[in-house]
Structure formats: C-alpha cells, structure tokens
Amino acid sequence: MDNNHGTVQAFWGGCKCNECLAANRAYVREKYAVRKSEAKVGMLTHGKAGYRWGCRCLVCVAGGAESRTIIA
C-alpha cells in the first residue's frame, strides 16, 4: 500500500496516515461542495436529504423538521 499513500483509496483501505487523511478530507469537501451547489440549482431530491444539503424550500423544511422529531 506504500505506493498508494495520499489517496482516498488508501484511506478507505484502512490507512490513516496524514497524507491519506488529507486526501480523504479534500475528497469529502469537494463532494459536499458539489451537493450544496446542486441544492442551489434544484438538482437535488427534496425532503430530508435536501434540507441536509442546504435547500430551504417548504418540502425540505418539513422533511428536516420530521427527521428531528423525537418519537417517544
């Protein structure tokens, strides 16, 4: 695995060295930015997931509130 250090695949394979951690962080940041931009242009499925990614339409607000409801 030495030749794969600094990659997301190495991180997913179990390596937690600084280079692999940095690669995974960059990957997650990039994916989050893409999902957030999709929410802004309406390409996201609305509801619970849409609220998590920043959409605040009525459907997503209701879905977000529903996911935070505690059932006793």
All heavy atoms as a GROMACS GRO file, in nm:
protein
  544
    1MET      N    1   0.082  -0.120   0.000
    1MET     CA    2   0.000   0.000   0.000
    1MET      C    3   0.086   0.126   0.000
    1MET      O    4   0.036   0.234  -0.016
    1MET     CB    5  -0.094  -0.001   0.122
    1MET     CG    6  -0.196   0.107   0.112
    1MET     SD    7  -0.318   0.129   0.242
    1MET     CE    8  -0.331  -0.016   0.329
    2ASP      N    9   0.218   0.113   0.015
    2ASP     CA   10   0.305   0.231   0.023
    2ASP      C   11   0.294   0.322  -0.099
    2ASP      O   12   0.299   0.443  -0.086
    2ASP     CB   13   0.450   0.188   0.041
    2ASP     CG   14   0.477   0.139   0.181
    2ASP    OD1   15   0.401   0.175   0.272
    2ASP    OD2   16   0.574   0.064   0.197
    3ASN      N   17   0.277   0.265  -0.218
    3ASN     CA   18   0.269   0.348  -0.337
    3ASN      C   19   0.134   0.418  -0.351
    3ASN      O   20   0.118   0.503  -0.436
    3ASN     CB   21   0.300   0.266  -0.463
    3ASN     CG   22   0.205   0.150  -0.479
    3ASN    OD1   23   0.129   0.117  -0.390
    3ASN    ND2   24   0.210   0.086  -0.594
    4ASN      N   25   0.038   0.385  -0.267
    4ASN     CA   26  -0.094   0.447  -0.273
    4ASN      C   27  -0.116   0.554  -0.167
    4ASN      O   28  -0.225   0.609  -0.158
    4ASN     CB   29  -0.204   0.342  -0.259
    4ASN     CG   30  -0.214   0.253  -0.379
    4ASN    OD1   31  -0.177   0.292  -0.488
    4ASN    ND2   32  -0.262   0.132  -0.360
    5HIS      N   33  -0.016   0.581  -0.085
    5HIS     CA   34  -0.035   0.679   0.022
    5HIS      C   35  -0.072   0.814  -0.036
    5HIS      O   36  -0.026   0.853  -0.142
    5HIS     CB   37   0.091   0.692   0.109
    5HIS     CG   38   0.101   0.585   0.210
    5HIS    ND1   39   0.018   0.577   0.320
    5HIS    CD2   40   0.182   0.478   0.218
    5HIS    CE1   41   0.049   0.471   0.390
    5HIS    NE2   42   0.148   0.409   0.330
    6GLY      N   43  -0.159   0.882   0.038
    6GLY     CA   44  -0.205   1.012  -0.008
    6GLY      C   45  -0.325   1.003  -0.100
    6GLY      O   46  -0.359   1.100  -0.167
    7THR      N   47  -0.391   0.887  -0.103
    7THR     CA   48  -0.508   0.870  -0.189
    7THR      C   49  -0.630   0.834  -0.104
    7THR      O   50  -0.616   0.781   0.007
    7THR     CB   51  -0.488   0.758  -0.293
    7THR    OG1   52  -0.476   0.633  -0.225
    7THR    CG2   53  -0.365   0.783  -0.378
    8VAL      N   54  -0.745   0.861  -0.158
    8VAL     CA   55  -0.870   0.825  -0.091
    8VAL      C   56  -0.882   0.673  -0.081
    8VAL      O   57  -0.927   0.620   0.020
    8VAL     CB   58  -0.991   0.885  -0.166
    8VAL    CG1   59  -1.121   0.840  -0.105
    8VAL    CG2   60  -0.982   1.035  -0.168
    9GLN      N   61  -0.837   0.603  -0.183
    9GLN     CA   62  -0.846   0.458  -0.182
    9GLN      C   63  -0.765   0.398  -0.067
    9GLN      O   64  -0.808   0.303  -0.003
    9GLN     CB   65  -0.798   0.400  -0.316
    9GLN     CG   66  -0.892   0.427  -0.430
    9GLN     CD   67  -0.878   0.568  -0.486
    9GLN    OE1   68  -0.786   0.641  -0.457
    9GLN    NE2   69  -0.975   0.607  -0.568
   10ALA      N   70  -0.646   0.454  -0.041
   10ALA     CA   71  -0.566   0.405   0.071
   10ALA      C   72  -0.636   0.433   0.203
   10ALA      O   73  -0.637   0.348   0.293
   10ALA     CB   74  -0.427   0.470   0.069
   11PHE      N   75  -0.698   0.550   0.214
   11PHE     CA   76  -0.773   0.582   0.336
   11PHE      C   77  -0.886   0.483   0.356
   11PHE      O   78  -0.905   0.429   0.464
   11PHE     CB   79  -0.827   0.725   0.328
   11PHE     CG   80  -0.909   0.764   0.448
   11PHE    CD1   81  -0.849   0.811   0.563
   11PHE    CD2   82  -1.047   0.752   0.446
   11PHE    CE1   83  -0.924   0.845   0.675
   11PHE    CE2   84  -1.124   0.786   0.556
   11PHE     CZ   85  -1.061   0.834   0.671
   12TRP      N   86  -0.964   0.458   0.249
   12TRP     CA   87  -1.073   0.362   0.257
   12TRP      C   88  -1.023   0.222   0.287
   12TRP      O   89  -1.094   0.140   0.344
   12TRP     CB   90  -1.156   0.363   0.129
   12TRP     CG   91  -1.234   0.489   0.109
   12TRP    CD1   92  -1.265   0.583   0.201
   12TRP    CD2   93  -1.290   0.533  -0.014
   12TRP    NE1   94  -1.337   0.684   0.143
   12TRP    CE2   95  -1.354   0.656   0.011
   12TRP    CE3   96  -1.290   0.483  -0.144
   12TRP    CZ2   97  -1.419   0.728  -0.087
   12TRP    CZ3   98  -1.355   0.556  -0.241
   12TRP    CH2   99  -1.420   0.676  -0.213
   13GLY      N  100  -0.900   0.193   0.246
   13GLY     CA  101  -0.840   0.063   0.272
   13GLY      C  102  -0.790   0.048   0.415
   13GLY      O  103  -0.743  -0.058   0.453
   14GLY      N  104  -0.795   0.156   0.493
   14GLY     CA  105  -0.758   0.147   0.633
   14GLY      C  106  -0.641   0.233   0.675
   14GLY      O  107  -0.612   0.245   0.794
   15CYS      N  108  -0.569   0.294   0.581
   15CYS     CA  109  -0.455   0.376   0.617
   15CYS      C  110  -0.503   0.511   0.671
   15CYS      O  111  -0.587   0.575   0.610
   15CYS     CB  112  -0.363   0.398   0.497
   15CYS     SG  113  -0.216   0.493   0.540
   16LYS      N  114  -0.450   0.550   0.784
   16LYS     CA  115  -0.490   0.677   0.845
   16LYS      C  116  -0.370   0.769   0.864
   16LYS      O  117  -0.366   0.852   0.953
   16LYS     CB  118  -0.558   0.653   0.981
   16LYS     CG  119  -0.679   0.560   0.974
   16LYS     CD  120  -0.787   0.612   0.883
   16LYS     CE  121  -0.909   0.522   0.887
   16LYS     NZ  122  -0.954   0.471   0.763
   17CYS      N  123  -0.268   0.756   0.777
   17CYS     CA  124  -0.152   0.846   0.784
   17CYS      C  125  -0.198   0.986   0.746
   17CYS      O  126  -0.307   1.007   0.692
   17CYS     CB  127  -0.039   0.798   0.694
   17CYS     SG  128  -0.068   0.821   0.516
   18ASN      N  129  -0.114   1.085   0.774
   18ASN     CA  130  -0.152   1.225   0.749
   18ASN      C  131  -0.185   1.252   0.603
   18ASN      O  132  -0.279   1.326   0.572
   18ASN     CB  133  -0.041   1.319   0.796
   18ASN     CG  134  -0.032   1.326   0.946
   18ASN    OD1  135  -0.130   1.301   1.015
   18ASN    ND2  136   0.085   1.357   0.997
   19GLU      N  137  -0.110   1.191   0.511
   19GLU     CA  138  -0.136   1.213   0.368
   19GLU      C  139  -0.272   1.156   0.327
   19GLU      O  140  -0.346   1.219   0.251
   19GLU     CB  141  -0.025   1.151   0.283
   19GLU     CG  142   0.109   1.218   0.299
   19GLU     CD  143   0.189   1.165   0.418
   19GLU    OE1  144   0.148   1.062   0.477
   19GLU    OE2  145   0.291   1.226   0.452
   20CYS      N  146  -0.303   1.037   0.376
   20CYS     CA  147  -0.431   0.975   0.341
   20CYS      C  148  -0.548   1.048   0.407
   20CYS      O  149  -0.654   1.064   0.345
   20CYS     CB  150  -0.430   0.828   0.379
   20CYS     SG  151  -0.313   0.732   0.279
   21LEU      N  152  -0.530   1.095   0.530
   21LEU     CA  153  -0.634   1.174   0.596
   21LEU      C  154  -0.661   1.302   0.517
   21LEU      O  155  -0.776   1.340   0.496
   21LEU     CB  156  -0.593   1.209   0.739
   21LEU     CG  157  -0.605   1.096   0.841
   21LEU    CD1  158  -0.536   1.137   0.971
   21LEU    CD2  159  -0.750   1.063   0.866
   22ALA      N  160  -0.555   1.368   0.472
   22ALA     CA  161  -0.570   1.491   0.395
   22ALA      C  162  -0.642   1.464   0.263
   22ALA      O  163  -0.728   1.543   0.220
   22ALA     CB  164  -0.433   1.555   0.370
   23ALA      N  165  -0.608   1.354   0.197
   23ALA     CA  166  -0.675   1.320   0.071
   23ALA      C  167  -0.823   1.296   0.092
   23ALA      O  168  -0.907   1.341   0.013
   23ALA     CB  169  -0.610   1.196   0.009
   24ASN      N  170  -0.859   1.227   0.200
   24ASN     CA  171  -1.000   1.200   0.228
   24ASN      C  172  -1.074   1.330   0.262
   24ASN      O  173  -1.186   1.350   0.217
   24ASN     CB  174  -1.015   1.100   0.342
   24ASN     CG  175  -1.158   1.058   0.359
   24ASN    OD1  176  -1.217   1.000   0.269
   24ASN    ND2  177  -1.217   1.090   0.473
   25ARG      N  178  -1.011   1.416   0.340
   25ARG     CA  179  -1.075   1.544   0.374
   25ARG      C  180  -1.103   1.626   0.248
   25ARG      O  181  -1.210   1.685   0.233
   25ARG     CB  182  -0.987   1.624   0.469
   25ARG     CG  183  -0.991   1.573   0.608
   25ARG     CD  184  -0.911   1.664   0.702
   25ARG     NE  185  -0.891   1.598   0.828
   25ARG     CZ  186  -0.774   1.562   0.877
   25ARG    NH1  187  -0.662   1.592   0.813
   25ARG    NH2  188  -0.765   1.500   0.992
   26ALA      N  189  -1.006   1.630   0.157
   26ALA     CA  190  -1.025   1.705   0.033
   26ALA      C  191  -1.138   1.644  -0.050
   26ALA      O  192  -1.220   1.717  -0.107
   26ALA     CB  193  -0.895   1.705  -0.047
   27TYR      N  194  -1.144   1.512  -0.055
   27TYR     CA  195  -1.250   1.443  -0.129
   27TYR      C  196  -1.387   1.476  -0.072
   27TYR      O  197  -1.481   1.509  -0.145
   27TYR     CB  198  -1.225   1.292  -0.125
   27TYR     CG  199  -1.337   1.210  -0.183
   27TYR    CD1  200  -1.347   1.192  -0.320
   27TYR    CD2  201  -1.432   1.150  -0.101
   27TYR    CE1  202  -1.450   1.117  -0.375
   27TYR    CE2  203  -1.534   1.074  -0.154
   27TYR     CZ  204  -1.543   1.058  -0.291
   27TYR     OH  205  -1.646   0.984  -0.344
   28VAL      N  206  -1.399   1.471   0.061
   28VAL     CA  207  -1.528   1.497   0.126
   28VAL      C  208  -1.568   1.643   0.104
   28VAL      O  209  -1.684   1.672   0.074
   28VAL     CB  210  -1.521   1.463   0.277
   28VAL    CG1  211  -1.643   1.514   0.351
   28VAL    CG2  212  -1.508   1.312   0.294
   29ARG      N  213  -1.473   1.736   0.116
   29ARG     CA  214  -1.504   1.878   0.093
   29ARG      C  215  -1.554   1.901  -0.048
   29ARG      O  216  -1.650   1.976  -0.071
   29ARG     CB  217  -1.380   1.965   0.117
   29ARG     CG  218  -1.370   2.012   0.258
   29ARG     CD  219  -1.257   2.114   0.271
   29ARG     NE  220  -1.173   2.064   0.378
   29ARG     CZ  221  -1.048   2.027   0.366
   29ARG    NH1  222  -0.986   2.038   0.253
   29ARG    NH2  223  -0.982   1.979   0.467
   30GLU      N  224  -1.490   1.836  -0.146
   30GLU     CA  225  -1.530   1.852  -0.286
   30GLU      C  226  -1.671   1.796  -0.308
   30GLU      O  227  -1.755   1.861  -0.372
   30GLU     CB  228  -1.431   1.780  -0.376
   30GLU     CG  229  -1.466   1.789  -0.523
   30GLU     CD  230  -1.371   1.708  -0.609
   30GLU    OE1  231  -1.254   1.692  -0.572
   30GLU    OE2  232  -1.417   1.662  -0.715
   31LYS      N  233  -1.698   1.677  -0.255
   31LYS     CA  234  -1.830   1.618  -0.272
   31LYS      C  235  -1.938   1.703  -0.205
   31LYS      O  236  -2.047   1.719  -0.258
   31LYS     CB  237  -1.834   1.475  -0.214
   31LYS     CG  238  -1.757   1.377  -0.297
   31LYS     CD  239  -1.818   1.364  -0.434
   31LYS     CE  240  -1.744   1.264  -0.518
   31LYS     NZ  241  -1.795   1.258  -0.654
   32TYR      N  242  -1.907   1.757  -0.087
   32TYR     CA  243  -2.004   1.842  -0.016
   32TYR      C  244  -2.033   1.967  -0.097
   32TYR      O  245  -2.148   2.008  -0.110
   32TYR     CB  246  -1.950   1.878   0.123
   32TYR     CG  247  -2.049   1.960   0.203
   32TYR    CD1  248  -2.154   1.898   0.269
   32TYR    CD2  249  -2.038   2.098   0.211
   32TYR    CE1  250  -2.246   1.972   0.342
   32TYR    CE2  251  -2.130   2.172   0.283
   32TYR     CZ  252  -2.232   2.109   0.348
   32TYR     OH  253  -2.324   2.182   0.419
   33ALA      N  254  -1.929   2.028  -0.155
   33ALA     CA  255  -1.949   2.149  -0.235
   33ALA      C  256  -2.036   2.121  -0.357
   33ALA      O  257  -2.123   2.201  -0.391
   33ALA     CB  258  -1.814   2.206  -0.278
   34VAL      N  259  -2.015   2.006  -0.420
   34VAL     CA  260  -2.096   1.970  -0.537
   34VAL      C  261  -2.242   1.951  -0.496
   34VAL      O  262  -2.333   2.004  -0.560
   34VAL     CB  263  -2.042   1.841  -0.604
   34VAL    CG1  264  -2.140   1.786  -0.705
   34VAL    CG2  265  -1.908   1.869  -0.669
   35ARG      N  266  -2.267   1.878  -0.387
   35ARG     CA  267  -2.404   1.855  -0.343
   35ARG      C  268  -2.472   1.986  -0.304
   35ARG      O  269  -2.589   2.007  -0.331
   35ARG     CB  270  -2.407   1.757  -0.224
   35ARG     CG  271  -2.365   1.617  -0.258
   35ARG     CD  272  -2.466   1.548  -0.342
   35ARG     NE  273  -2.586   1.528  -0.266
   35ARG     CZ  274  -2.676   1.438  -0.291
   35ARG    NH1  275  -2.661   1.357  -0.391
   35ARG    NH2  276  -2.783   1.429  -0.216
   36LYS      N  277  -2.398   2.074  -0.238
   36LYS     CA  278  -2.454   2.202  -0.197
   36LYS      C  279  -2.489   2.286  -0.319
   36LYS      O  280  -2.594   2.350  -0.324
   36LYS     CB  281  -2.356   2.275  -0.106
   36LYS     CG  282  -2.416   2.389  -0.034
   36LYS     CD  283  -2.366   2.391   0.109
   36LYS     CE  284  -2.418   2.511   0.178
   36LYS     NZ  285  -2.508   2.483   0.282
   37SER      N  286  -2.406   2.285  -0.422
   37SER     CA  287  -2.436   2.360  -0.544
   37SER      C  288  -2.554   2.298  -0.617
   37SER      O  289  -2.635   2.369  -0.676
   37SER     CB  290  -2.314   2.370  -0.634
   37SER     OG  291  -2.282   2.244  -0.688
   38GLU      N  292  -2.568   2.166  -0.613
   38GLU     CA  293  -2.684   2.100  -0.674
   38GLU      C  294  -2.812   2.142  -0.604
   38GLU      O  295  -2.915   2.160  -0.668
   38GLU     CB  296  -2.669   1.948  -0.668
   38GLU     CG  297  -2.566   1.893  -0.762
   38GLU     CD  298  -2.546   1.744  -0.747
   38GLU    OE1  299  -2.601   1.684  -0.652
   38GLU    OE2  300  -2.473   1.688  -0.829
   39ALA      N  301  -2.805   2.159  -0.474
   39ALA     CA  302  -2.923   2.202  -0.399
   39ALA      C  303  -2.965   2.342  -0.442
   39ALA      O  304  -3.084   2.371  -0.454
   39ALA     CB  305  -2.895   2.201  -0.249
   40LYS      N  306  -2.869   2.427  -0.471
   40LYS     CA  307  -2.900   2.565  -0.510
   40LYS      C  308  -2.965   2.573  -0.647
   40LYS      O  309  -3.042   2.664  -0.673
   40LYS     CB  310  -2.773   2.650  -0.507
   40LYS     CG  311  -2.726   2.677  -0.366
   40LYS     CD  312  -2.604   2.763  -0.364
   40LYS     CE  313  -2.560   2.784  -0.221
   40LYS     NZ  314  -2.436   2.859  -0.211
   41VAL      N  315  -2.932   2.481  -0.737
   41VAL     CA  316  -2.990   2.486  -0.870
   41VAL      C  317  -3.106   2.389  -0.889
   41VAL      O  318  -3.155   2.371  -1.000
   41VAL     CB  319  -2.884   2.462  -0.980
   41VAL    CG1  320  -2.780   2.572  -0.980
   41VAL    CG2  321  -2.820   2.327  -0.968
   42GLY      N  322  -3.150   2.325  -0.782
   42GLY     CA  323  -3.269   2.241  -0.788
   42GLY      C  324  -3.247   2.101  -0.840
   42GLY      O  325  -3.341   2.034  -0.879
   43MET      N  326  -3.123   2.052  -0.844
   43MET     CA  327  -3.096   1.918  -0.894
   43MET      C  328  -3.103   1.813  -0.784
   43MET      O  329  -3.074   1.696  -0.807
   43MET     CB  330  -2.956   1.912  -0.958
   43MET     CG  331  -2.944   1.996  -1.081
   43MET     SD  332  -2.774   2.007  -1.142
   43MET     CE  333  -2.729   1.837  -1.156
   44LEU      N  334  -3.140   1.851  -0.665
   44LEU     CA  335  -3.138   1.762  -0.551
   44LEU      C  336  -3.278   1.708  -0.524
   44LEU      O  337  -3.376   1.778  -0.545
   44LEU     CB  338  -3.088   1.840  -0.429
   44LEU     CG  339  -3.053   1.764  -0.305
   44LEU    CD1  340  -2.932   1.676  -0.332
   44LEU    CD2  341  -3.018   1.862  -0.195
   45THR      N  342  -3.287   1.586  -0.476
   45THR     CA  343  -3.415   1.530  -0.434
   45THR      C  344  -3.460   1.604  -0.309
   45THR      O  345  -3.384   1.616  -0.213
   45THR     CB  346  -3.402   1.380  -0.404
   45THR    OG1  347  -3.352   1.316  -0.520
   45THR    CG2  348  -3.536   1.321  -0.364
   46HIS      N  349  -3.580   1.655  -0.312
   46HIS     CA  350  -3.628   1.735  -0.200
   46HIS      C  351  -3.684   1.648  -0.089
   46HIS      O  352  -3.730   1.537  -0.112
   46HIS     CB  353  -3.734   1.835  -0.248
   46HIS     CG  354  -3.675   1.941  -0.334
   46HIS    ND1  355  -3.613   2.051  -0.283
   46HIS    CD2  356  -3.664   1.950  -0.468
   46HIS    CE1  357  -3.568   2.126  -0.382
   46HIS    NE2  358  -3.597   2.066  -0.495
   47GLY      N  359  -3.677   1.698   0.032
   47GLY     CA  360  -3.722   1.626   0.151
   47GLY      C  361  -3.613   1.630   0.256
   47GLY      O  362  -3.541   1.727   0.267
   48LYS      N  363  -3.598   1.521   0.331
   48LYS     CA  364  -3.499   1.517   0.438
   48LYS      C  365  -3.358   1.541   0.386
   48LYS      O  366  -3.281   1.616   0.443
   48LYS     CB  367  -3.503   1.382   0.509
   48LYS     CG  368  -3.627   1.357   0.588
   48LYS     CD  369  -3.624   1.218   0.649
   48LYS     CE  370  -3.757   1.182   0.708
   48LYS     NZ  371  -3.758   1.047   0.763
   49ALA      N  372  -3.322   1.475   0.277
   49ALA     CA  373  -3.187   1.488   0.223
   49ALA      C  374  -3.162   1.629   0.172
   49ALA      O  375  -3.055   1.686   0.191
   49ALA     CB  376  -3.164   1.388   0.111
   50GLY      N  377  -3.260   1.689   0.110
   50GLY     CA  378  -3.243   1.825   0.058
   50GLY      C  379  -3.216   1.925   0.168
   50GLY      O  380  -3.132   2.014   0.153
   51TYR      N  381  -3.283   1.911   0.279
   51TYR     CA  382  -3.261   2.003   0.391
   51TYR      C  383  -3.118   1.991   0.442
   51TYR      O  384  -3.053   2.090   0.470
   51TYR     CB  385  -3.360   1.974   0.504
   51TYR     CG  386  -3.352   2.076   0.615
   51TYR    CD1  387  -3.421   2.196   0.605
   51TYR    CD2  388  -3.272   2.055   0.726
   51TYR    CE1  389  -3.412   2.292   0.704
   51TYR    CE2  390  -3.263   2.150   0.827
   51TYR     CZ  391  -3.333   2.268   0.815
   51TYR     OH  392  -3.323   2.364   0.913
   52ARG      N  393  -3.069   1.868   0.451
   52ARG     CA  394  -2.932   1.846   0.497
   52ARG      C  395  -2.830   1.916   0.408
   52ARG      O  396  -2.724   1.955   0.454
   52ARG     CB  397  -2.900   1.697   0.498
   52ARG     CG  398  -2.898   1.640   0.636
   52ARG     CD  399  -2.865   1.494   0.631
   52ARG     NE  400  -2.991   1.427   0.601
   52ARG     CZ  401  -3.004   1.313   0.539
   52ARG    NH1  402  -2.901   1.248   0.498
   52ARG    NH2  403  -3.122   1.262   0.516
   53TRP      N  404  -2.861   1.929   0.279
   53TRP     CA  405  -2.766   1.991   0.186
   53TRP      C  406  -2.792   2.139   0.164
   53TRP      O  407  -2.735   2.199   0.074
   53TRP     CB  408  -2.766   1.914   0.055
   53TRP     CG  409  -2.711   1.778   0.074
   53TRP    CD1  410  -2.780   1.661   0.073
   53TRP    CD2  411  -2.575   1.745   0.103
   53TRP    NE1  412  -2.695   1.557   0.100
   53TRP    CE2  413  -2.570   1.605   0.119
   53TRP    CE3  414  -2.459   1.819   0.119
   53TRP    CZ2  415  -2.451   1.539   0.147
   53TRP    CZ3  416  -2.341   1.752   0.148
   53TRP    CH2  417  -2.339   1.614   0.161
   54GLY      N  418  -2.880   2.199   0.241
   54GLY     CA  419  -2.894   2.344   0.237
   54GLY      C  420  -3.019   2.397   0.169
   54GLY      O  421  -3.039   2.517   0.164
   55CYS      N  422  -3.104   2.310   0.113
   55CYS     CA  423  -3.226   2.358   0.050
   55CYS      C  424  -3.328   2.393   0.160
   55CYS      O  425  -3.345   2.318   0.255
   55CYS     CB  426  -3.285   2.253  -0.042
   55CYS     SG  427  -3.432   2.310  -0.130
   56ARG      N  428  -3.393   2.508   0.144
   56ARG     CA  429  -3.490   2.550   0.245
   56ARG      C  430  -3.629   2.572   0.185
   56ARG      O  431  -3.706   2.653   0.233
   56ARG     CB  432  -3.441   2.678   0.315
   56ARG     CG  433  -3.311   2.661   0.394
   56ARG     CD  434  -3.328   2.555   0.503
   56ARG     NE  435  -3.209   2.539   0.586
   56ARG     CZ  436  -3.121   2.441   0.574
   56ARG    NH1  437  -3.135   2.351   0.480
   56ARG    NH2  438  -3.019   2.433   0.656
   57CYS      N  439  -3.661   2.497   0.078
   57CYS     CA  440  -3.797   2.503   0.025
   57CYS      C  441  -3.891   2.441   0.129
   57CYS      O  442  -3.848   2.377   0.224
   57CYS     CB  443  -3.807   2.430  -0.109
   57CYS     SG  444  -3.803   2.250  -0.099
   58LEU      N  445  -4.020   2.457   0.112
   58LEU     CA  446  -4.116   2.407   0.210
   58LEU      C  447  -4.109   2.256   0.228
   58LEU      O  448  -4.120   2.206   0.340
   58LEU     CB  449  -4.257   2.448   0.171
   58LEU     CG  450  -4.286   2.599   0.175
   58LEU    CD1  451  -4.427   2.628   0.125
   58LEU    CD2  452  -4.266   2.651   0.316
   59VAL      N  453  -4.088   2.183   0.120
   59VAL     CA  454  -4.079   2.036   0.129
   59VAL      C  455  -3.958   1.996   0.211
   59VAL      O  456  -3.966   1.909   0.298
   59VAL     CB  457  -4.072   1.974  -0.012
   59VAL    CG1  458  -4.048   1.824  -0.004
   59VAL    CG2  459  -4.199   2.004  -0.090
   60CYS      N  460  -3.843   2.061   0.187
   60CYS     CA  461  -3.721   2.026   0.260
   60CYS      C  462  -3.726   2.070   0.406
   60CYS      O  463  -3.677   1.999   0.493
   60CYS     CB  464  -3.599   2.086   0.190
   60CYS     SG  465  -3.566   2.007   0.031
   61VAL      N  466  -3.786   2.185   0.432
   61VAL     CA  467  -3.801   2.231   0.571
   61VAL      C  468  -3.887   2.132   0.648
   61VAL      O  469  -3.854   2.094   0.760
   61VAL     CB  470  -3.857   2.374   0.578
   61VAL    CG1  471  -3.896   2.412   0.719
   61VAL    CG2  472  -3.754   2.473   0.524
   62ALA      N  473  -3.997   2.087   0.588
   62ALA     CA  474  -4.084   1.990   0.654
   62ALA      C  475  -4.009   1.857   0.674
   62ALA      O  476  -4.019   1.795   0.780
   62ALA     CB  477  -4.210   1.967   0.572
   63GLY      N  478  -3.933   1.814   0.574
   63GLY     CA  479  -3.856   1.691   0.587
   63GLY      C  480  -3.750   1.701   0.694
   63GLY      O  481  -3.726   1.608   0.770
   64GLY      N  482  -3.685   1.817   0.703
   64GLY     CA  483  -3.585   1.838   0.806
   64GLY      C  484  -3.645   1.838   0.945
   64GLY      O  485  -3.590   1.780   1.038
   65ALA      N  486  -3.762   1.898   0.958
   65ALA     CA  487  -3.831   1.901   1.088
   65ALA      C  488  -3.874   1.760   1.127
   65ALA      O  489  -3.862   1.720   1.242
   65ALA     CB  490  -3.950   1.994   1.084
   66GLU      N  491  -3.921   1.683   1.031
   66GLU     CA  492  -3.965   1.546   1.056
   66GLU      C  493  -3.847   1.460   1.104
   66GLU      O  494  -3.861   1.378   1.194
   66GLU     CB  495  -4.024   1.486   0.929
   66GLU     CG  496  -4.068   1.342   0.944
   66GLU     CD  497  -4.115   1.286   0.810
   66GLU    OE1  498  -4.183   1.359   0.736
   66GLU    OE2  499  -4.082   1.171   0.782
   67SER      N  500  -3.730   1.480   1.045
   67SER     CA  501  -3.615   1.398   1.082
   67SER      C  502  -3.563   1.434   1.222
   67SER      O  503  -3.493   1.356   1.284
   67SER     CB  504  -3.502   1.412   0.981
   67SER     OG  505  -3.447   1.541   0.984
   68ARG      N  506  -3.598   1.552   1.272
   68ARG     CA  507  -3.555   1.593   1.406
   68ARG      C  508  -3.659   1.563   1.512
   68ARG      O  509  -3.636   1.587   1.630
   68ARG     CB  510  -3.520   1.741   1.407
   68ARG     CG  511  -3.397   1.773   1.328
   68ARG     CD  512  -3.357   1.919   1.342
   68ARG     NE  513  -3.461   2.013   1.308
   68ARG     CZ  514  -3.491   2.055   1.185
   68ARG    NH1  515  -3.425   2.009   1.084
   68ARG    NH2  516  -3.585   2.143   1.167
   69THR      N  517  -3.776   1.513   1.473
   69THR     CA  518  -3.883   1.483   1.568
   69THR      C  519  -3.846   1.359   1.648
   69THR      O  520  -3.809   1.256   1.593
   69THR     CB  521  -4.015   1.457   1.493
   69THR    OG1  522  -4.046   1.573   1.416
   69THR    CG2  523  -4.128   1.432   1.591
   70ILE      N  524  -3.857   1.371   1.779
   70ILE     CA  525  -3.827   1.259   1.868
   70ILE      C  526  -3.957   1.184   1.896
   70ILE      O  527  -4.055   1.243   1.941
   70ILE     CB  528  -3.764   1.308   1.999
   70ILE    CG1  529  -3.632   1.378   1.968
   70ILE    CG2  530  -3.744   1.191   2.096
   70ILE    CD1  531  -3.570   1.447   2.087
   71ILE      N  532  -3.955   1.056   1.868
   71ILE     CA  533  -4.074   0.973   1.893
   71ILE      C  534  -4.052   0.899   2.023
   71ILE      O  535  -3.954   0.826   2.039
   71ILE     CB  536  -4.097   0.875   1.777
   71ILE    CG1  537  -4.115   0.951   1.645
   71ILE    CG2  538  -4.215   0.784   1.806
   71ILE    CD1  539  -4.121   0.864   1.524
   72ALA      N  540  -4.142   0.919   2.117
   72ALA     CA  541  -4.128   0.854   2.248
   72ALA      C  542  -4.204   0.726   2.255
   72ALA      O  543  -4.296   0.697   2.191
   72ALA     CB  544  -4.175   0.948   2.358
   0.00000   0.00000   0.00000
